Amino acid sequence: MNKLFLLAALIMMTCTSHAEVYTWTDSQGVVHFSDNPHPGAEKLKIPDDQSFSTPSPSSSSPKQEVTPVQEENNTSEKSDRTYTKIAIRDPLNQATIRNNQGYVVVSVELEPKLSEGDNLQILFDGAPLGDPQPNTIFELNGIYRGSHTIAVQVVNANGEVLLTSDPITIFMQRPRVGMAH
């Protein structure tokens, strides 16, 4: 039965992919589309299926040799680069989060993008939580009930704080089934 259904579905998919579509405009200016020809209708050319293949990393950008002088210039540019904006995009300030497992996803907005060697450190209730990471998404688990503050810092490879976001406050509610009334 399943094989018959699969065969019928495949046949129907191939039939619809080769259908012809016609278009025409009536006397009131309304454009019509149909799979049946109509007097004065034009056949539409439907493009082939869209496909995309990712280029291989080696072909997308040619590798350049870096001389020691260029490397020094690159590192000095990195250290001179300053961040103009860091903010917690999600959750919003004063948000109430209802989750039995105490799960919170923190999304960070950073301009410009994180430089190589720099990381983001999340501060939970004023203390670092976990290791610094290069990602702008943090997943926090097991957050207890109550109000908590969250902030994010940009730290360099030496652990120096380059920029800190404004802290936000969240309210964690962990409802549970079967609570006594």
N, C-alpha and C positions, 0 to 999 in steps of 0.2 A: 504494500500500500504506500509506504513512504517513498519507494523508488519510483512508483507511478506518479506520485505528486511532484517529486523533484523533476522528473522528465517533463511533465506538463508545464511546470514553472519555467524551466529552461527554454522550452519551445516558445512560450508566450513572451519571454524577454527578448528573444531574437527576433520575433515578429514585430514587436513594437519598435525595436531599434531601427528597422528598415522601413517604417511607415513614411508615406509622403504627406506633406502638409501644404495646403493651398491657402492663399489669402486673397481677399478682395474687399473693396470699399463700396458700400451701397450708396443709394441716391442721397441719403441723409448724412453721409460722411462717416458712418460707423464702420470700423475695420472689423472684418470677420475672419476667423480661422477655421479650417475644416480639414478632415482627411479625405473628403469627397470633392472632386472637381466641381466648380460652379462656373456658369458662363462669365467670362471676363476675369477669372481667377488666375493668379500667378503661382507657380510652384516655388515654394521656399527652399533654399538650400540650407540644410541643417548641417552644422559642422560636426566633424567626427568627435568621438568621445575625448574629453580632456584627460590628459595624463601629464604627470610630472615626475621627472627623475632627478634626484639631487646630484649635483656635481660632486665628484670625488674631491676630498680636501686638497690633494696635491695639484689638481688642475684648476681649482678656483682662484688661487693666489700664488704667484711664483714666490719661491723662497729667496730672501735676500741675505747675503752674507753681512754680518754685523761686525764691524771692526771695533777694537777696544775704544777708540775715540767716540764712535757713534754710540756705543753702549754707555759711556760716561754721560753723553748728552741726553740719552734717553732716561737715565736714572735721575739726572738733575731736573729734567722736565717733569718727571713723576713727583718728585718731592715738592716742586713749585706749584703743582696742580692743586687747586683748592676746590672744595665742595661748596656749592652755593645753596643747596637745599637738601635737608633730610627731614622726613616726616613719616609718621605712621599713617598709612592710608586706610588700613582696616585692622581691627575694629575701630569704629569712631569713638571719640572721647565721650565718656559718660554712657557707653553702651551697656546694656544688660544682656548677658550671654547665658542661655539656658542649655545646659549639656550635662547629662548624668556622669560622663567620664571626665568632666573638667577639661575638655578639649577646646583650644583656641588657636586660630590661625592668624598670625600677625603678618601683614603685608607692608613693606617699607617702600617709600618713594625717595629716590636719591638722584640728584643732579649735580654734576655730570655722573655718568656711570662709574662704578667702582673701578679704581685703578688696580693694576696688577700688584699683588703684595698687600693690598689693603683688605680688610674684612669688616663685617658688621657684628657687633656684640649687642645682644639684647640685655636690657636691665629690667629685672622683675622685682618690684617692690624695693628698688634702689640698689639691688645687688646683681652682679653678672650671673646669667643663667646659661649654662652650657658653654661650649667653646665658640670663639668667633668663627664666622663662616662667610663665604663669598656670595651667598644667596640672599635675595631680598624677601624671602618667605620663611617664616619661622613657624613651627608647629609645637605648641605647648600642650603638654598632657598632664593630667592629675592636678589641675588647679583647684584649690579648695574654695569653698563658698566664701562670699564676702567681696569687699572692694579691694582692688589691686591697682598699682601703677605700673605702666610699661613705658620704657624709653629705649631708644636704639642709639648706639655710638658707632662711628667709623673709627677703626683703629688700624694703625700701620703695622708693618712686620715686627717692629720693636715693641709693640704693645702700647704705643703712645696714642692718646685719644685725639683725633683730628676734629671731630664735630659730634655734637650730641643733639638729638631731637628733643622737642618739647615733650614732657611726659603726658600720657593720657591715663585716665582712670576708667577701669571696667568693673562691672559688677557681675560676679559669677553666681549663678543660681544652678544648683544641682538637684532638680526635682526628682523624686523617686516614686515608683508605683507602690500603692498600698500604705500610704501615710495615714496615721490615725487622725480622725477629725476632731 
